[in-house]
Amino acid sequence: MTLRSWYCFFVISFISSTAFCQSRTTKLSLYRTTEKIRVPVHTPKKTRELKYIMKNHTKGILYGNRCAEIETQKMGFQFLILTKSQCLQKSKSSIFFHNLKVETGLIFAKGPFWKKRLTRKIRECKIKSGDFVG
């Protein structure tokens, strides 16, 4: 075969291939939707970082009771008990401003009476676990 015949072969095959690629319209294709089906993807919930309220003592927070810990975690924070050596490392003003920032955020997130609700839930936890006297 000569070069001229190869050239004609490629031109004819190109023209014929584009003719076969054209689609014919039918009644069904006129009524097809172009919307994609959206399948909801279940992503795991983000684990939120707990904020810490620093305390020097354990009075009134029911430290070590699992029910009380769960209730504070539902509120979005956790109590952090500081030992005497840790209290000396941090100044009282830095602890105060840290707690102020966390409590202000809790006011906006959980409402202005979050502390009252938490004390009521901790009291219920005391009664359930038998730690409540009186």
Secondary structure, DSSP 8 states (H G I E B T S, - for coil): --HHHHHHHHHHHHHHHHHHH-----HHHHT-------------------EEEEES--TTT-TT-HHHHHHHHHHTEEEEE--HHHHHHS-HHHHHHHHHHHHHHHHHHH-TTHHHHHHHHHHHHHHHHT----
